[in-house]
């Protein structure tokens, strides 16, 4: 059992003990939603017959019948308690319970657990509605705070959706940074598809921020208050991925010492993001296809059918059409996940976004490394814009972090960047007519000035042709002509 699971279970146990002492109850039982609409006994105090509870399973409907759709604390007398409906010898259970106090636990507007105190001595005291509400609020606040904390601790950083989050936004609000046409069009598309439950397939190179797009879709959907669960299919070993996705029963395989709830159940009734879906095995693809079709599955080693209501967003950096042709990916699964395909543009196709991304990452890395950088120099930014970015946004963040570690600040300078970017010949595309470089002993900017000067003269000072040959815009060329004081040679 993990530290998180143990701490949450300990809190539940403490709460049952507190209720026994406060109410003078014979026993207190905590039922918890262990899978969608299925409740089991999480902890209990004051009961001797452990065998009565070890395999207790209650349907949500059974509990809702007790509450009659009114999820307020209940004092029961002459009515069946939840305990009496939990299997075993129902008559003996009914006879042993003369009264019960039931406190429903709510999380994200959904009942996920209950505490039931059997035969409380202080029954008359809690006929006072104010006292009952005060007790319920106290237990509810402790329960919800600990449940929220345990789920945050269970989720790795890559699942929180804050990888490129705007620091000015509240936690959990993902901002896709950039104002280029490609990103503006992407944001518009997200706003249109998010409110639907359509299955989405995100396509794009590694590091383009597919997880951020998925998080943004979830946060603009009707499921935004529900869980968002991120699964990196490529990062989980193949022999463990099925258990991670669908869970397993105790004893399903060697090392399965207890039941495990899978990611699909954890995501119910929210969104699951299957990153790098092209990496899953053929056998697992069959089971995943069944979930997409019927929204149901069985845990590994189990026989009970688990029903979920989960939106699926998938992502891949592979060419799935090619994978289908090679027999590596099922065609029927591809059609199921490719209902609404979205292609995330690589960073080299959205150069205008490099500047705002850089400003954001400088702020983020300052917080992370306790640095005091203010900005990036114009020259260094120019080099970033000329780089081809095979690693996309993730590479940009890594390069800026390196620069801020080795540099002296408070401004990122060209010599703080890696050689692939700092080397002017790698950063600026050579003109169609290449030059013989003789200025190896000169500074970086003298070299750049020489390249531009000779390019202009070879193109007869046609600035449009020169800009195209150098791979820069005409405005950038004019800026550098003025900056370096380049003039047309007299003939």
N, C-alpha and C positions, 0 to 999 in steps of 0.2 A: 504494500500500500504506500502511495506517495505521501510526502509530507503534507501536501495540500489536502488530499482526501482525508488523512488522519486528523488534521486540524478541524476540518468542517465536521467530521463525525464526532470529534470530542466536544464541539460546541453543542451539537444536537443532544449528546449524552448529558452535558451539563444542564441544558434546558429541561430535559425530562426530570432530572434530579431536583431542580429548582421548583418545578410544578408539583412534584410529590410533597416536598417540604411545605410549600406555601398553601396548598389545598388540602393537605392531609389525605391525599388520594391513595388508594391501594396500589395503583400502578399507573404509569403514563407510557403511551406508545407513540412513536413518531413514524408516520407513513410518508414515503417520499416517492415522487414520480421518477422511477428508475429508467423508464423508456416511455415514449409517447403514449399517454392515456393508460399506462400500467403503473400501479403503485405497489410498493413492497415495504416491509417493515425495515426501517433504517436502523433505529435503536429503540430500546425500551428499558424501563426501570420498574422494579417491584414485582415482576412475574417470575415464577419458578419454572414453568413448563416451556423451556426453549423450543421444544419440538413443535409446539403449537404455532410458531412464527417463522421457523427457518425457511419454509417454502411458501409463505403467504403471498398471494397475488390478488390484487383487487383491480377491477376495471374502474375507469373514471366514472362511468355511469352508476356504479354501485355507491360511490361516495356522493355523487351529485344528487342521488335519490334521497340521501339523508339530509342534505342541505336544502333540497327543494329549490335549487337555483338561487338561493340567497346566501352568498358566501360571507356570512357574519358568524361570530361565535355563537355556539348553540349549547343550551343546557337541556339535556334529554332525560326524561323520566317516562316510564311506560312506553318507550319506543326502542326499536332495535338500535344498538350502537354500531359503529363501524367495526369494533372488535368482534361483535357477535356475527358479523357477516364475513369474517375473514377465514372461513373454512373450519375444518375439524368438526367437533361435536357442537353444532350450533345451539342445540337446546341447553346444554350445560353452560355454554357461554352466556346465553340469554338469562338463564336463572341466576348466574353469578353477578350480573350487572343490574343494579337497581337505578343507577344514575350515571351520567357521563357528561363531561364538559369537553366540547370539541372546538379547537381553534384552527381555522384555515390559514395557511401560509400562501401569500400571493407574491408572484414575481413577474414583472412585465405584464400586469393585468391578467395573469393566468394562475390558477391554483396549482401549485406544484408540490404541496405537502400539507399534512395536518398533524396537530398534536391532540391526542385524546386521553383525558384523565378519567379513570374509571373509579366510581364510588367516592367522589371527593367529600371529605368530612365538612369542609367549609362551603357546602352547597348553598345554604341559605344566604350567606354573605354575598355570593355572586348572583343572586337574584336582582341585586342592585345593578341596573344596566350600565351606569357610569363606571363602576368597579370592573365590570366585565370588559368594557371597551378599553379601559386603561391597561388591564392585563394583556389583552389581545395586541394592543399597540406595542407594548414592551417586547413581547415575544416576537412579533412580526418584524420589528426594527432590527433586533439582533439577528434573526434568521436571514433576512434579506441582505443585510450588510455582509454577513459571513459568506453567503452564497455568491454574491457579486465578487467578493475578494477571491474566493476559491477559483472562480471561472477565469478571472484575470490572470491569476498565478498559473493556471493550467495552460494558458495560451501563450506560445512563443511570440517574440517580438514581431516575427514575420506574419503573424496572424492578426495583429492588432490594427493593421491598415494605416499606420502612421508613418510609413517609410518616407513619403514625400509630403507629409501633411503641413499645411500652412500654420506656422506657430501662432498666428494671430487668431486662429479659429478655436472654438471649444474642442476639448478632447473628443475624438471620434468623428469629427467632421472633416472629411477628406477634401482637399482642394487640388485639382489638377492644374499645375502651374503652367502658365503660358498664354499668349494672346495671338499666336500665329493662326493663319487660316485653317491649317490642319487641326489644331487643338480646339479652335472655336467650333469647327464643324463637329468634332468629336463630342464636345460638351453638349451641343444641341441634340445630337443623336441620343446621348445618354438620358437627357431630360425627357425624351419622347418614349424610350423603351422601358425606363426604370419602373413606372407605375404598373406595367403589365407583369405577368408571371412567365413570360416567354423565356425559353432556354436560350442562353447566349454563348457563342463561341468567340473568344478573343484570340486574334492571331497577331503575331508580331515577333520581332527579334528579342533575344534575351536582353533584359535590362531596360525595356521600353516603358515599364510601369503597368503591366497588365493587372497586377494585384491591386494597384491604386484605382484603376478603372472599375474593376469588379467591386471594390469597396464603395466607390461612388455610386454605382448602380444600386447597390443594396441600400445605401443611406437615403436615396431618393425614391425608394419603393415603398409600398404599403407594409412591407415587412421590416421596416427600419428599426422598430423597437425589439425585434426578435434577434436571435443569435446570427452572427456571421462567422462561419467556420472555414478556415483556409487549409487546404490539403496540398502539400507539395508532393505530387506522385513520384517525381524523380528522386526526391530526397529520402524516401522511405524504402527500405529493402523489399524486394518483391514478395518474399515469404512472410512479411509482416503487414503488407499493404491491405490485404483483405480484412484482417483483424482491425486495422486502424479505421477502415471505412465502415465496416458493418458490425464490428464488435465480436466478442466470442463468449461462450459459456464456460463456466468453471470445468476444467478437465478436458477442454476441447483439444488440447495438444500439450506436449511437455512444457511445463512452465506456466500453464494457464491455471494459476492458483485461485483465481476469483473471476467472477463475471466482469467483462469490460464493455462499456457502452461505446459504440462506434461513433465516428464523426457525423454520419447521416442522422443518427438519433440526437446528437448534441445540437445539430443545426435546426432540427424541427422546432417551430414552424417558420424558420427563417430562411437563410441562404447558405448554400455550400459552394465553395469555389475550388474546383479541381484544376490546379495548376499543372502544366505539362502532362495533360491527359494522354498524349501520344506515347508516353512511356509505360503505360500499364500493359500487363500481359494479356494474351488472348483469352485465357480462362476467366480472368477477372472482368474482361470486357463483356462477357456473356452475362455475368451477374449484374453489372452496371446497367446494361441494356434493359434488364428486367425492372430495375428500380426506376429508370426513366419512363418505362411504359406503364407500370402499375403502382409506383410509389410504395412498394413493399418489398421486404426481403427477410431472410432468416440470419440470425447471428451464426458465426462459425461454431459448429458443434451443437446447434440448437434446432428445435423443431417448431418453435412458436413463430408465427408470421408477424413481423413488425411493420406497422403501417405508419408512414410519415407524410407530411405535407411540406416539402422542401423545394425551394427554387434552386435550379442548378445553373451555375456559370462555369464554363470550362475555358481553358486557355492552352495554347500550344505555340511553340516556336518551330515546329516541324511542318513539313509539307505533307499533310494527311492524305492528299490525293496520291502522292507518290508512295506513302506507306500502305495505302489500300492496294495499289498495283503490285507491291511486293508481298502482299499477304500478311502484313504486320499489323494492320488495323481493320476492324470489321466495318464493312460498308454500311450495314444497317445501323450500327452505333453512330457512325459519322453523320448520317442523315438525321438522327435523333438530336444530336448536340449542335448541328449546324443550322438550326432554325433561323437564328439571327446572327450572322457572322459580322464581326467588327474588326477591322485591321488597325492596329495601333502604329502610327508613323514612327520610323526611327528618328533619332535625334538629328542626323545629318539632313533630314528633310524639313526640319523645323528650327533652323539656325537662329531665327529671331528670338526663340525661347531660351537660348543659352544664357543670355544676360539675366533675366529674372530667376532662372534656376540657380545660377551662380550666386546671386544675392541671397536667395533662400538658404542655400547650403552653407554659405559663410556664417549666417546666423546660427544655423543648426550645429555646425562643427564648433563654433565658439562656445556654445553651451556644453557640448559633449566633452571637449578637451580643455575647457576653461581658458580659451585663447581670447585675444582682443583685436582681431583683424577687423578693419573697417570696410575694405573694398578690394577689388581687383583692378590693376592698372589697365589703361586702354590698350597698351601694347600686348599684355598677356591675354586680355579678352579677345583681341584680334586673332591671336594664335589659336585660342580655343575654337573660334568660329571657322578656322581653316582646317581643323582636324576632322577626320572622317568618322570618329566615334563608333568603332565596331562593338564596343560594350555599352553604348547608349548612356542613359541617365545614370545607371549604376556606376559606370566607368567615370563619368564626370564627377560624381560625389567622391569616389576614391581618389581621383587625381587632385581634387581641391583639398581633401584631408591631408594627403601627402605634402602638398605645397605648404599648408598651414603648420605642419609639424616641423619641416626642415627650414622654413623661412624665418625671417626675423620680424616681419610685420612692420607697421600695421597694414601694409598693402601687399597683395600678392603680385610679384614681379615675374617677368618671363623666365629668369634663371631659376625660379622656384619650381617650374614645370618640368616634367620628364623630358628626356632628350627627343623622344618621338614628336613632341609638340614644340619644344624649344628650338630644334633644328629648323632653320628657316627653309631649307630646301625640302623638308618633309611637310612643312606647314603650308607653303604656297606652291600651288601647282606650277611646274615649269612651263614657260611659253612654248608655243609650237616650234619656234626656232630656239634651240637651247643655247645657253651661253657657256663659255669656258670661265669657271670661277677662278679669279686670281687674287681675291681679297681675303684669303684665309686668315690673314693677320689683322683684319679689321673687325670692328664691333658688329654685333648683330644688325643694328640699325643702318650702319654704313653699307652692309651687304644688301639689305633690303632696298636701300636707296639706289644702289648700283643696278640691281635687277630691274627696278622700275624705270630708271633712266634709260638703260639700253633697250628695254622693251619698247618704250615710247619712240625712240629713234628708229628702231627697226620697223616699226609699224607706221613710220612717217607722222608721228604724233596724232594718229587716229585713236582717240581715247576709247571709243567703243570697242574696236578690235583689240586694243591693248588690254582692256579689262577682261574681255573674254579669254584672251590668251593666258592671263595670269590667274584666271579663275576667281576674280573678285568683281564686285559691282562697280559701275561707273562712278557712283558717289564715293565709294571707298577709294577709288583711284584718285579722284579729284582731291579728297582729303589729304592723301599722302603726298601728292604733288605740292600742295600748299605747305604741308607740315615740313617736308624736306627742302623746300625752296627749289624744286627742280624746274629748270627753264629749258626752253628749246635751244638746241645748239645752233650757233650761227654758221651758215655755209659760206 
